Amino acid sequence: MASDELYITLEREASASFVEKKSEFIGYAAPCKTEEDALAFIARIRKKHADARHNVYAYMLKENNIARFTDDGEPQGTAGLPVLDIIRKTGFTDACIVVTRYFGGVLLGTGGLVRAYSHAAKLAAEEAHIITYERFAVCDIICDYADYDKIRSGQALYGIVVDGVEYAQDVTQHIAIRASEYNDMCLALTELTNGAVLIERTGDRYDYLKNESSCRKTSD
């Protein structure tokens, strides 16, 4: 599958912590669509832990390939860069990680700091749930009531997300289907209805299927 068909990011905001040689490391991770989102998240965590010795951060954004980090007073290359490396190596984007350190009085050394900040970032990202989205084609499927059951039967062969259904003079389904399967679905439904179905592609988005064996209806 082409790389632009996949989008890997964090599902939610989360945190995790551990203690290393009396220093407490608290990792916070969150999805962020824009640099403003990332900076607001960083500011919130820094305010929450204003009494901490260090609030290290790193973030990556898909748009314009932005990557930023800071060691926030730790020796150069021992904190922010290891956090950024976790994001890069794990492969997700549009995300920000902040690692807060409460110094416990014991020096960890260069290698110890790199390992500790990397571990805190990894724990936070895992708690935030790394999730892979695929490119979906968004479309409206319009048919008469006689063909509606045929169309639903044909759609069962594909992974789709049903956003809603309108019942009026005709039936209009608002759905999303993996972009790679869109053309096959159109051909199949056209054959099933002898060309009577109308399919209008209205856009694209990234989405995912929680249950691969059935269609998922969104809550919006």
C-alpha positions as CSV (number, residue, x, y, z in Angstrom):
1,M,0.0,0.0,0.0
2,A,1.4,3.4,-0.9
3,S,2.6,5.5,2.0
4,D,0.1,8.3,1.4
5,E,-2.7,5.8,1.9
6,L,-1.6,5.4,5.5
7,Y,-1.6,7.9,8.4
8,I,-0.2,6.9,11.8
9,T,-0.8,9.1,14.8
10,L,-2.0,9.0,18.4
11,E,-5.6,8.2,19.2
12,R,-5.9,10.2,22.4
13,E,-4.0,12.1,25.1
14,A,-2.4,10.0,27.8
15,S,0.4,9.9,30.3
16,A,2.7,7.5,32.1
17,S,5.5,7.8,34.7
18,F,8.3,5.9,36.3
19,V,11.2,6.6,38.8
20,E,14.8,6.2,37.9
21,K,17.4,6.7,40.7
22,K,15.0,8.9,42.7
23,S,14.2,11.1,39.7
24,E,10.5,10.9,38.6
25,F,9.9,11.0,34.8
26,I,6.3,11.8,33.7
27,G,5.6,11.4,30.0
28,Y,2.6,13.1,28.3
29,A,1.6,12.4,24.7
30,A,-1.2,13.9,22.6
31,P,-2.3,14.1,19.0
32,C,-1.8,17.6,17.6
33,K,-2.9,18.7,14.1
34,T,-1.1,22.1,14.1
35,E,1.9,23.8,15.7
36,E,-0.6,25.9,17.7
37,D,-2.1,22.7,19.1
38,A,1.4,21.4,20.1
39,L,2.5,24.7,21.7
40,A,-0.8,24.9,23.7
41,F,-0.3,21.3,24.9
42,I,3.3,22.1,25.9
43,A,2.2,25.2,27.7
44,R,-0.5,23.4,29.6
45,I,1.9,20.6,30.8
46,R,4.6,23.2,31.8
47,K,2.0,25.1,33.8
48,K,0.9,21.9,35.5
49,H,4.5,21.1,36.5
50,A,5.9,24.6,36.9
51,D,7.9,23.3,40.0
52,A,9.7,20.6,38.0
53,R,13.4,20.9,37.1
54,H,12.8,20.1,33.4
55,N,9.9,19.9,31.0
56,V,11.4,18.5,27.8
57,Y,9.3,18.2,24.6
58,A,9.3,17.1,21.0
59,Y,6.7,17.2,18.3
60,M,6.3,16.2,14.7
61,L,3.6,17.5,12.2
62,K,2.8,16.0,8.9
63,E,2.1,19.4,7.2
64,N,5.3,21.1,6.1
65,N,7.3,18.2,7.8
66,I,7.8,20.2,11.0
67,A,9.9,18.7,13.8
68,R,10.8,20.6,17.0
69,F,12.4,19.6,20.3
70,T,14.1,21.1,23.4
71,D,16.4,19.7,26.1
72,D,15.0,22.4,28.5
73,G,18.2,22.6,30.5
74,E,19.4,19.0,30.3
75,P,22.8,18.4,28.6
76,Q,22.5,18.8,24.8
77,G,21.2,15.8,23.0
78,T,20.2,13.9,26.1
79,A,16.5,14.7,26.3
80,G,14.6,16.4,23.5
81,L,16.3,14.6,20.7
82,P,15.7,11.1,22.2
83,V,12.0,12.0,22.6
84,L,11.9,13.1,19.0
85,D,13.6,9.9,18.0
86,I,10.9,7.8,19.6
87,I,8.3,9.6,17.5
88,R,10.4,9.1,14.3
89,K,11.3,5.5,14.9
90,T,7.8,4.5,15.9
91,G,6.5,6.1,12.7
92,F,3.6,8.3,13.9
93,T,3.1,12.0,13.3
94,D,0.9,15.0,14.2
95,A,1.8,14.3,17.8
96,C,3.5,16.0,20.7
97,I,5.3,14.4,23.7
98,V,6.3,16.3,26.9
99,V,8.5,14.6,29.5
100,T,8.6,16.2,32.9
101,R,11.5,15.4,35.3
102,Y,11.5,15.9,39.0
103,F,15.2,15.7,39.9
104,G,15.9,13.3,42.7
105,G,19.4,14.4,43.5
106,V,21.3,11.6,41.7
107,L,23.0,12.3,38.4
108,L,22.1,9.8,35.7
109,G,24.9,10.6,33.2
110,T,24.5,11.1,29.5
111,G,23.5,7.5,28.7
112,G,21.1,7.3,31.6
113,L,19.3,10.5,30.6
114,V,18.9,9.3,27.0
115,R,17.5,6.0,28.2
116,A,15.2,7.6,30.8
117,Y,13.7,10.2,28.4
118,S,13.3,7.7,25.6
119,H,11.5,5.3,28.0
120,A,9.2,8.0,29.3
121,A,8.3,9.0,25.7
122,K,7.7,5.4,24.7
123,L,5.5,4.7,27.7
124,A,3.4,7.8,27.1
125,A,3.0,7.0,23.3
126,E,1.9,3.5,24.1
127,E,-0.7,4.8,26.6
128,A,-2.0,7.3,24.0
129,H,-2.4,4.3,21.6
130,I,-0.6,4.5,18.3
131,I,-3.2,4.0,15.5
132,T,-3.0,3.6,11.8
133,Y,-5.6,5.3,9.7
134,E,-6.1,4.6,6.0
135,R,-7.3,6.9,3.2
136,F,-11.0,6.6,2.7
137,A,-13.2,7.8,-0.2
138,V,-16.3,9.7,1.1
139,C,-19.3,9.2,-1.1
140,D,-23.1,9.3,-1.4
141,I,-24.9,6.3,-2.8
142,I,-28.4,7.1,-4.1
143,C,-30.9,4.4,-5.1
144,D,-34.5,3.5,-5.0
145,Y,-36.0,1.4,-2.3
146,A,-36.2,-1.7,-4.5
147,D,-32.4,-1.7,-4.9
148,Y,-31.5,-0.7,-1.4
149,D,-31.2,-4.3,-0.1
150,K,-29.2,-5.3,-3.1
151,I,-26.7,-2.5,-2.5
152,R,-26.3,-3.3,1.2
153,S,-25.7,-6.9,0.3
154,G,-23.0,-5.8,-2.2
155,Q,-21.4,-3.5,0.3
156,A,-20.9,-6.3,2.8
157,L,-18.0,-7.5,0.7
158,Y,-16.1,-4.2,1.5
159,G,-15.0,-2.5,4.7
160,I,-17.1,0.7,4.9
161,V,-18.0,3.3,7.5
162,V,-21.7,4.3,7.4
163,D,-22.0,8.0,8.4
164,G,-25.8,8.1,7.9
165,V,-28.8,7.2,5.8
166,E,-31.6,9.5,4.5
167,Y,-35.0,8.1,3.5
168,A,-36.9,10.3,1.2
169,Q,-38.2,9.7,-2.4
170,D,-34.9,7.7,-2.8
171,V,-32.5,6.3,-0.2
172,T,-29.2,8.1,0.2
173,Q,-26.4,6.5,2.1
174,H,-23.5,8.6,3.3
175,I,-20.5,6.3,3.5
176,A,-16.7,6.1,3.5
177,I,-14.8,3.2,1.9
178,R,-11.1,2.5,1.6
179,A,-9.9,4.5,-1.3
180,S,-8.2,1.4,-2.7
181,E,-11.6,-0.4,-2.9
182,Y,-13.8,2.5,-4.1
183,N,-13.6,1.6,-7.9
184,D,-14.3,-2.1,-7.3
185,M,-17.4,-1.2,-5.1
186,C,-18.7,1.2,-7.8
187,L,-18.5,-1.5,-10.5
188,A,-20.1,-4.1,-8.3
189,L,-23.0,-1.9,-7.3
190,T,-23.6,-0.7,-10.8
191,E,-23.8,-4.3,-12.0
192,L,-26.1,-5.3,-9.1
193,T,-28.6,-2.5,-10.0
194,N,-28.2,-2.7,-13.8
195,G,-26.8,0.9,-13.7
196,A,-29.6,2.4,-11.7
197,V,-27.5,3.4,-8.7
198,L,-26.0,6.9,-8.5
199,I,-22.6,7.1,-6.7
200,E,-21.1,10.6,-6.0
201,R,-17.7,10.9,-4.5
202,T,-17.7,14.0,-2.3
203,G,-14.2,13.9,-0.8
204,D,-11.5,11.9,1.0
205,R,-10.5,11.5,4.7
206,Y,-8.4,9.3,6.9
207,D,-10.4,6.7,8.9
208,Y,-10.2,3.2,10.2
209,L,-12.3,0.2,10.9
210,K,-12.5,-1.1,14.5
211,N,-14.1,-4.3,13.4
212,E,-12.9,-5.6,10.1
213,S,-15.7,-8.2,9.8
214,S,-18.5,-5.6,9.8
215,C,-19.4,-2.0,8.9
216,R,-19.0,0.6,11.6
217,K,-21.4,3.5,12.1
218,T,-19.8,6.7,13.4
219,S,-21.3,8.6,16.3
220,D,-21.2,12.0,14.6
